[in-house]
Structure formats: structure tokens, C-alpha cells
Amino acid sequence: MLGSDDTVYVIPSFQRPYAWENKQIADLCADIEKAYNASGYHYLSSFHLVPINKIAVDPLHEFIEDAKKILSGSDDKILETKKMTSVKIYAVIDGQQRLTTLFFLAHLFYKNRGGSRQNLEVALSCGINIPRLIQNPKDDHDFMMSIVDFIWSPGTSIATPKTQSQKHMQSNFNKLQNWCNSNPTSNSAINFLNSPNFKTIAIELEASYGLTSFMILNDRGKDLTVLEKFKALLIEFAYDALRSSSSAQSILISQLHRAFGDLYKILDICIYVNLFSNKPGAADSAIIRLLSCYIRIDQEADKTSIWQGAEESYQEFFRKKLAETPITKVSHFCMTRHVMCLG
């Protein structure tokens, strides 16, 4: 995936910030070593991608503007390769944690094998090279690139992490770097990344499927947090309510994603400063309770929200309210006001 010279992957702002722990890194390294030493195979789980178009009715088209801002581009030249072909831009719907980790590992691989960072960049017609992975928000992208700069110029310094996601990036990069340099076995095992026995698959989805794909992640044995269920519920309702107007749907979906982008940034900072627990699902539950209390006490004088847990708030308030609302009577303006209160 990262080897294509005309493709850029964007981690949209509505995705959860980078959250892999050292355990996932240790498991990945152990799997690579095992496959390498046994001349075996390793299949990395599939990636779900949605192509981003420039058309206004595409719910993801605004992320092209996000990408251009991050890369300091101001016109469509940012979308043209040195070969005068269009840059293919994909939003990563599932697999952003793995792709970010592989991005670091691939840079270490090329550095240790005498390659160039250009192996993981796209050359543009305007004369600059851009990375093949773009993070959102911009602060996370800048931090990721400070790690890349450090790999290729060890005299530089990695930026100081300011969020939990950045803290995870630095910690996991350190573990990957130590693994690559710790002993001859692991140093050789990294070659397995370039082996035909190391495979994954990229699944391209239509936007209407891709943007709701996380709703069925539990089909693969992964339980959704209450916040993820809430996000899925809102997006599903938005699609149903505004199916008759594609332009309105585009506006609403974009606003919904930006609201969750802001929400995830707040959540990440709260974990970083120990305001919320970093135990799996704990912060998600806390933010749902706060949202429930804020909306219900402020707008409905519903004091029962104070005593309800996150799951109960989701089932008895958010889900129930949407279920009771006739879709045909939901106006674009009304839905937008309710969605934007999240931001």
C-alpha cells in the first residue's frame, strides 16, 4: 500500500486518534519475527478505504481541503503528480492504527537498508514531495512528521507530545526502533516487510458503505464502545433522514464528522492530562455521560441524566429520542443544530 508513487492516505478527523499500546507493537514484532524465522507467512488484516472526490456531494470531499492545508497547498496542483497524473486520495475508514504503525516501520526499514524517505513520498508537479500518509488533526500530522524527520536526521529532535495520541506515537516508535536495532535477528526480520509472504489487502468501499462500516466491527469480534455506537447511530440516522437530498446529506455528514473530530481531540487531551481514565472504554463512557447531562439538563431540565450511566444514557435517551423522531419530519436545519451541539 505505502509503496504506490501516486497514492496518499488520509486519516480523517472523525477517526479516533492513534491509540495503539505497546502490547500491539510487541505482538506485531513477534509475529514478524516468527514468520521470518520459520519462512512462513503473515497476513495483516485488511484496510477499508473510501476514495475522496472533489465533488461537493461527496461527504468526504472537504478532507481534500484538510489535506491541502496540512501540506500548505493552496490550489489543485497539490493533486497532480510529477508525472502529470492525478494523485489518488483515500480516506482510511478502518486500519488507521496499523497504517500509522507500518508508516514508521517502513521508514525504519528504508533507513536501515540505505533507502530514501522518498520511497514513502509522492512527488508533485509543483516540485515538492508529500508523505503518503496524512494524519488529522494537523497537530498529530506535524508530530508524526517530526518522528520521520528524526529517523532520517538523527540530530533533529522529536517534538514534545501534547496529547495522548502523540504520546502513543512516540512510545510505540521507540519500541519499534529498539526492536529494529536490538539484535541481529530482529534487524534481519524487518526484511520480511519486503517479502511476498507479508501481505494485506485494501478494500475500496463506496462512501455510503464506508462511512458506516464501523457499525459492523463487532461482527469481527470487536465490541464497540458506547461512544462508537453513538457515532454510528447518528450517522445512520443522518443518512436515512437526508437520503432524498444528496447535497444536504453531504453538508450534514461533513458537520457530523467535524463535530466528532473536535470531540475526539477533547477526549484525547482529557486522557493525556489524567482527567479521564485511559482504561479501554472508560473515557468514551465519561464523555457520553457528560454529553447526556449537558443536553438534557440545559435543554430539557431532565435531572435523571445525572444518575444514569453511559450505556443507559445511550439506550434510554439518545437512541430512544432518535427512534421516536419521524425521519420525514427532520429538517436539515434541525438536524444540523442537534449535531453541532456536539462540537
Secondary structure, 3 states (H helix, E strand, C coil): CCCCCCEEEECCCCCCCCCCCHHHHHHHHHHHHHHHHCCCCEECCCEEEEECCCCCCCCCCHHHHHHHHHCCCCCHHHHEECCCCECEEEEEEECHHHHHHHHHHHHHHHHHCCCCHHHHEEEECCCCEEECEECCCHHHHHHHHHHHHHHHCCCCCCCCCCCHHHHHHHHHHHHHHHHHHHCHHHHHHHHHHHCCCEECCEEECCHHHHCCHHHHHHHHCCCCCHHHHHHHHHHHHHHHHCCCCHHHHHHHHHHHHHHHHHHHHHHHHHHHCCCCCCCCCHHHHHHHHHHHHHHHHHHHCCHHHHHCCHHHHHHHHHHHHHHHCCHHHCCHHHHHHHHHCCC
